[in-house]
Amino acid sequence: MLCFFFFVCVFVYTRTCQYNASISNFGGGFR
């Protein structure tokens, strides 16, 4: 159960990082 939760957290984290990276590239860098 804990391993599954950890896997989901990592999956969501990587998806969020990729989403932020694509937005930064599209918007010319938000930060």
matplotlib code that plots the C-alpha trace (Angstrom):
import matplotlib.pyplot as plt

x = [0.0, 2.7, 4.8, 1.8, 1.3, 5.0, 4.7, 1.7, 3.5, 6.5, 4.3, 2.4, 5.6, 7.2, 4.0, 4.0, 7.6, 7.1, 4.0, 5.8, 8.8, 6.5, 4.7, 8.0, 9.2, 6.0, 5.7, 9.4, 10.0, 7.4, 9.8]
y = [0.0, 2.4, 1.5, 2.1, 5.5, 6.4, 5.3, 7.5, 10.5, 10.0, 9.7, 12.8, 14.7, 13.8, 14.7, 18.1, 18.7, 18.0, 20.2, 23.1, 22.6, 22.7, 25.8, 27.5, 26.7, 27.9, 31.1, 31.9, 31.2, 32.0, 32.1]
z = [0.0, 1.0, -2.1, -4.3, -2.7, -3.2, -6.9, -7.4, -5.8, -8.0, -11.1, -10.3, -9.5, -12.8, -14.7, -12.9, -13.7, -17.4, -17.4, -15.8, -18.2, -21.2, -19.9, -19.2, -22.8, -24.3, -22.2, -22.4, -18.7, -16.1, -13.2]

ax = plt.figure().add_subplot(projection="3d")
ax.plot(x, y, z, "-o")
ax.set_aspect("equal")
plt.show()
